[in-house]
């Protein structure tokens, strides 16, 4: 098992929080999902997210600053990809939490009924 950082290592928690905050929006999670299949240009991501270009660009910039995404320029197009694809495992963890929560709510509902 991995050793947890000591409380005096506050910077470790701060940078972890920055990465998590960069993902904490439904549009950014859609972007992650889209990039699971490989690199995409901003125009493709805009179509997937369904927001205007400036909004999608802000989401992408935030995720890039946090180290989640990398870019490649091709003429006038900018292509984004996951810098560390293991970030997609976050979805598995979140879905496990949701499944446990759903089971607990079902169990409580049965007790109430």
TAKANOR-V784690 format. One record per helix or strand. SS is the DSSP state (helix for helix, strand for strand). FROM is the first residue (numbers start at 0). TO is the last residue. If there is no record, write none. Layout:
# TAKANOR-V784690
ss from to
SS FROM TO
SS FROM TO
This chain:
# TAKANOR-V784690
ss from to
helix 9 22
helix 25 34
strand 39 40
helix 41 48
helix 52 64
strand 68 73
strand 76 81
helix 84 111
